[in-house]
Amino acid sequence: EFIDNKALNRFCKIIDDGFRFYRLFLEGCIVGETFLIQFIDALQKSNMKYLDLEINMTKDCFRMIIKILSTIRTIIYINLNYCDIYQIDGSMIINSLKENQLLRVLDISKNKIDISMECISHTLALNKTLSVFNIGHNKISLHGAKVTASMLEITRTLLYLNISGNSLTDDGLVSIAKALKLNKSLIRLDIDECGFFDKGLSELSKVLTENSILTHLSMFRNEHITDDGINTLLNALEINKTLLVIFISNTTISNIM
């Protein structure tokens, strides 16, 4: 839906009159650069905590949106999925995150940001507030998976990582699994549709015999998993006493499993 100038002016006037709001949805809206300039100026007067954006934007528009992170210090949740930010330098996001010390949830899924993963992961590894990070369906490569694993080894606050829909393959999953040996915070990991085989699952299963933090594991639609991989996982679960929920579907395991 297109947001015209009349609606924008009304929105800005409400804030100027002293209205304070905590959550804003702009999903599926069509906005222009003029809108964003006035929009951001108005938001700086708010105490907004939740921002949901699912709008296509140019690099210049995205730079304006990112300004919100560094100027509105109350934001704790940001959803930027489907924003076509694959062409954006990841340092833009990271520099703004350095200013925001309250952010708890960052969803940048469905943006094809593999090229920026090294920069993003390096900064988030040192972030002391972020607890939920969704980078699903971003065409993350093996290198992207490895730098994400490096972040997991260091972070002490991240509770939930969603890296689903990326081609991790066995090597990528092995890197993530090894990171779980050192990570002491992550309680949920989503690796749906990540294209790994029994080899990758076997390495993850070995780590699960030692990990006492993870409670939820989701791995839907990993079609290359067979009975051998599931048997290895089941053996690990006989030792692991903390994993409470595992989601598995759309594999090639037999009915008797």
C-alpha positions as CSV (number, residue, x, y, z in Angstrom):
1,E,0.0,0.0,0.0
2,F,1.4,3.4,-0.9
3,I,1.7,5.9,1.9
4,D,0.9,9.4,0.5
5,N,2.0,12.8,1.8
6,K,-1.3,13.4,3.5
7,A,-1.0,10.3,5.6
8,L,2.7,11.1,6.3
9,N,1.9,14.7,7.5
10,R,-0.9,13.3,9.7
11,F,1.5,10.8,11.2
12,C,4.2,13.4,11.9
13,K,1.7,15.8,13.5
14,I,0.5,13.1,15.9
15,I,4.0,12.7,17.2
16,D,4.6,16.5,17.3
17,D,1.5,16.8,19.4
18,G,3.1,14.5,22.0
19,F,1.8,11.0,21.1
20,R,4.2,8.3,22.1
21,F,4.0,4.8,20.6
22,Y,6.0,1.6,21.2
23,R,5.5,-0.5,18.0
24,L,5.4,0.5,14.3
25,F,4.6,-1.8,11.4
26,L,5.3,-0.8,7.8
27,E,5.2,-4.2,6.2
28,G,4.4,-4.2,2.5
29,C,4.1,-0.4,2.3
30,I,5.5,1.6,-0.7
31,V,7.4,4.6,0.5
32,G,9.6,7.2,-1.1
33,E,12.7,9.0,0.0
34,T,10.8,12.1,1.0
35,F,8.6,10.0,3.3
36,L,11.7,8.5,5.0
37,I,13.3,11.8,5.7
38,Q,10.3,13.2,7.5
39,F,9.5,9.8,9.0
40,I,12.9,9.5,10.7
41,D,12.8,13.1,11.9
42,A,9.4,12.3,13.5
43,L,10.6,9.0,15.0
44,Q,13.4,10.6,16.9
45,K,10.8,12.2,19.1
46,S,9.2,8.9,20.0
47,N,10.0,6.2,22.5
48,M,9.5,3.4,20.0
49,K,10.7,-0.1,21.0
50,Y,9.6,-2.3,18.1
51,L,10.1,-1.6,14.4
52,D,8.8,-3.9,11.7
53,L,9.8,-3.0,8.1
54,E,9.3,-5.2,5.1
55,I,9.7,-2.7,2.3
56,N,12.0,-2.6,-0.7
57,M,14.4,0.4,-0.6
58,T,17.4,1.9,-2.3
59,K,20.8,2.1,-0.6
60,D,20.1,5.7,0.3
61,C,16.8,4.9,1.8
62,F,18.3,2.1,3.8
63,R,21.0,4.4,5.1
64,M,18.2,6.6,6.4
65,I,16.5,3.7,8.1
66,I,19.7,2.6,9.7
67,K,20.0,6.1,11.2
68,I,17.0,5.1,13.4
69,L,19.2,2.6,15.2
70,S,21.8,5.1,16.2
71,T,19.4,7.9,17.1
72,I,16.5,6.2,18.8
73,R,18.1,4.4,21.7
74,T,14.9,2.8,23.0
75,I,14.6,0.3,20.1
76,I,14.9,-3.3,21.3
77,Y,13.4,-5.2,18.2
78,I,14.0,-4.6,14.5
79,N,12.6,-6.6,11.6
80,L,14.2,-5.9,8.3
81,N,13.4,-9.0,6.3
82,Y,12.4,-8.7,2.7
83,C,14.0,-5.3,2.4
84,D,16.4,-6.2,-0.5
85,I,19.4,-5.1,1.5
86,Y,21.8,-7.6,-0.2
87,Q,23.4,-4.7,-2.0
88,I,24.1,-2.9,1.2
89,D,27.4,-2.7,2.9
90,G,27.1,-4.6,6.2
91,S,29.2,-2.0,8.0
92,M,26.1,0.3,7.8
93,I,24.2,-2.0,10.1
94,I,27.1,-2.7,12.3
95,N,28.1,0.9,12.9
96,S,24.5,1.7,14.0
97,L,24.5,-1.4,16.3
98,K,27.5,0.0,18.1
99,E,25.5,2.9,19.2
100,N,22.4,0.9,20.3
101,Q,23.0,-0.8,23.6
102,L,19.4,-2.1,24.0
103,L,18.7,-4.1,20.9
104,R,17.5,-7.6,21.8
105,V,16.1,-9.0,18.5
106,L,17.5,-8.4,14.9
107,D,15.7,-10.1,12.0
108,I,17.5,-9.5,8.7
109,S,16.3,-12.7,7.0
110,K,15.5,-13.0,3.3
111,N,18.0,-10.4,2.2
112,K,20.9,-12.3,0.5
113,I,23.5,-10.7,2.8
114,D,26.3,-13.3,2.5
115,I,28.7,-10.7,1.3
116,S,28.3,-8.8,4.6
117,M,28.3,-11.7,7.0
118,E,32.0,-11.4,8.1
119,C,31.5,-7.8,9.2
120,I,28.1,-8.4,10.8
121,S,29.3,-11.5,12.7
122,H,32.5,-9.9,14.0
123,T,30.5,-7.1,15.6
124,L,27.7,-9.2,17.0
125,A,30.2,-11.5,18.6
126,L,31.1,-8.6,20.9
127,N,27.5,-7.3,21.3
128,K,26.3,-7.5,24.9
129,T,22.5,-7.3,24.4
130,L,21.4,-9.2,21.3
131,S,19.6,-12.4,22.2
132,V,17.8,-13.3,18.9
133,F,19.4,-13.2,15.5
134,N,17.6,-14.3,12.4
135,I,19.6,-14.6,9.2
136,G,17.5,-17.3,7.5
137,H,17.2,-17.5,3.7
138,N,20.1,-15.1,2.9
139,K,22.1,-17.3,0.5
140,I,24.8,-17.6,3.1
141,S,27.8,-19.6,1.7
142,L,30.3,-21.9,3.5
143,H,32.4,-18.9,4.4
144,G,29.4,-17.1,5.8
145,A,28.6,-20.2,7.9
146,K,32.1,-20.3,9.2
147,V,32.1,-16.6,10.3
148,T,28.8,-17.2,11.9
149,A,30.3,-20.1,13.8
150,S,33.1,-17.8,15.0
151,M,30.5,-15.4,16.4
152,L,28.9,-18.3,18.3
153,E,32.2,-19.2,19.9
154,I,32.5,-15.7,21.4
155,T,29.0,-14.4,22.1
156,R,27.7,-14.7,25.6
157,T,24.2,-13.3,25.2
158,L,22.7,-14.9,22.0
159,L,19.9,-17.3,22.9
160,Y,18.4,-18.0,19.5
161,L,20.0,-18.3,16.1
162,N,18.0,-19.0,12.9
163,I,20.2,-19.8,10.0
164,S,17.6,-21.8,8.0
165,G,17.3,-21.8,4.3
166,N,21.0,-21.3,3.6
167,S,23.3,-23.8,1.8
168,L,25.4,-24.8,4.8
169,T,26.1,-28.3,3.6
170,D,28.1,-30.7,5.8
171,D,31.1,-28.4,6.2
172,G,29.1,-25.5,7.3
173,L,27.1,-27.5,9.8
174,V,30.4,-29.0,11.2
175,S,31.6,-25.4,11.8
176,I,28.4,-24.5,13.6
177,A,28.6,-27.7,15.6
178,K,32.2,-27.1,16.7
179,A,31.2,-23.6,17.8
180,L,28.5,-25.1,20.1
181,K,31.3,-26.8,22.1
182,L,32.4,-23.4,23.2
183,N,29.1,-21.5,23.3
184,K,27.5,-21.2,26.7
185,S,24.3,-19.2,25.9
186,L,22.5,-20.6,22.8
187,I,19.3,-22.5,23.7
188,R,17.7,-22.7,20.3
189,L,19.1,-23.4,16.8
190,D,17.1,-23.5,13.6
191,I,18.9,-25.2,10.7
192,D,15.9,-26.0,8.4
193,E,16.5,-26.5,4.7
194,C,20.3,-26.3,5.0
195,G,21.2,-29.1,2.6
196,F,23.4,-31.2,4.9
197,F,23.8,-34.9,4.8
198,D,24.4,-37.6,7.5
199,K,28.0,-36.6,7.9
200,G,27.0,-33.1,9.1
201,L,24.3,-34.5,11.4
202,S,26.8,-37.0,12.8
203,E,29.2,-34.2,13.8
204,L,26.4,-32.2,15.4
205,S,25.2,-35.3,17.2
206,K,28.7,-35.8,18.7
207,V,28.6,-32.3,20.0
208,L,25.2,-32.8,21.5
209,T,26.6,-35.5,23.8
210,E,28.7,-32.7,25.4
211,N,26.4,-29.7,25.1
212,S,24.3,-29.0,28.1
213,I,22.8,-25.6,27.0
214,L,20.8,-26.2,23.8
215,T,17.1,-27.1,24.5
216,H,15.5,-26.6,21.0
217,L,16.7,-27.9,17.7
218,S,14.8,-27.5,14.4
219,M,15.9,-29.1,11.2
220,F,12.9,-29.4,8.9
221,R,13.3,-30.2,5.2
222,N,16.8,-31.5,5.2
223,E,16.1,-34.2,2.6
224,H,19.5,-35.8,2.5
225,I,19.2,-37.2,6.1
226,T,18.8,-41.0,6.2
227,D,18.4,-43.6,8.8
228,D,22.1,-43.6,9.5
229,G,22.1,-39.9,10.5
230,I,19.0,-40.3,12.7
231,N,20.5,-43.3,14.5
232,T,23.5,-41.2,15.3
233,L,21.3,-38.5,16.7
234,L,19.3,-41.0,18.7
235,N,22.4,-42.4,20.3
236,A,23.5,-38.8,21.2
237,L,20.1,-38.2,22.8
238,E,20.6,-41.1,25.2
239,I,23.4,-39.1,26.7
240,N,22.1,-35.6,26.3
241,K,19.7,-34.6,29.1
242,T,18.9,-31.0,28.2
243,L,17.6,-31.1,24.7
244,L,13.8,-30.9,25.0
245,V,12.4,-30.3,21.5
246,I,13.6,-31.5,18.1
247,F,11.7,-30.8,14.9
248,I,12.4,-33.1,12.0
249,S,10.4,-33.6,8.8
250,N,10.8,-34.1,5.0
251,T,13.9,-36.4,5.2
252,T,14.6,-39.7,3.5
253,I,14.4,-41.8,6.7
254,S,12.3,-45.0,6.6
255,N,8.9,-45.4,8.1
256,I,10.2,-47.7,10.8
257,M,12.2,-44.9,12.3
